[in-house]
């Protein structure tokens, strides 16, 4: 499963990607702020996670348009914490992978 995370904290990008890998997601892209044309960079993913507290309306609209085009699942969350992300991933992805 591939995941695109829109919003969140810049300092937690690596933690977001690690959490996705722990839950068996092959590919995870994190966009904490707008950089160029979002539509070209988003690509097609299976799950779009929107942290609505820390994201602009322009980024949300770009993500929703791409998700609709790809028939992807869209999950919105007001909190951008690591626990919130892990809860979403637990609901949509496979069982956590043991990293030891």
N, C-alpha and C positions, 0 to 999 in steps of 0.2 A: 504494500500500500504506500502511496506517495502522499505527502502532507505539505500544505502551504500554510504558514502562519503569518497573519497580517496583524501588525501592531506589537505591543509588548515593550519591554525595556531593552535598550541596546546592550546593556551589560549582561543580560541573561540570554543572549542569542545562542551561545555555545551550550548552555544548560538546556534550552529548548530542543536543540538538535540532538543532544545526548538522550533526552527523555524519549524522543521519537525513535531513536535507534534501539533503546531498551524495550520498546513495545513492538518491535518487529517491522517498523516502517523502513522501507528500503531507501527512500529519498525524502529529505525534509528541507524546505526552503523557508527562510525567515526574513521578513521584510518589516523592519521597525519604523522606517520612514520612507517617504517617496523618493525614488531615485530614477529619473528618466521616465520612459513609458512603461508603466506597470504591466500593461496587457502583454507586451512582448516578453517580459521577464517571468511572469507567473507560470506560463506553460499549463499543461493539463495535469491535474492531480485528482486523487480520489477523495480527498478530504481537505476542505478549507476551514481554518480556524481563525475567527475574527475576535481579537481582543478589543472590544468596543470602547473601552475607557481611554485607550492610548492611540487611537487611530483616527485619521481624518476621513471626512465623508467622501472625498475623492478616491481614497484608497479602498474604502468599502464598496463604492460603486464599481470600480475596476474589478475587484475580486468577485463580486456578485455576478457581473457580466461574464467573466471567464468560467465561473462555477456553473452557470446556467448553460453555457456553450458545451461544457464537458460532462454535463449531467452528474456533477459531483455533489457530495454531501457538504452542507454549510453548517457549521456550529458556531454560535455566537456566545461570547462570555464577557461579562463586564470586568472581571478581574483578570489581570495578566500574570498571576502567580504561577509558580511551577506546579503547585498542588492542583490548581484548576486545570492546567494543561494535562497533567497525568490522569486526572479524572476523565477528561474528554477522550484521551487516548485509550483508556481502559474500556470505555464504552464502545469504541469504534474499531479498535485494532485487536490483533491477536494477543495471546497471553504474553506477559513480560518475559524477555529472554534473560537467562542468567548470564552475567558478564564475568563471572569468576572462573 
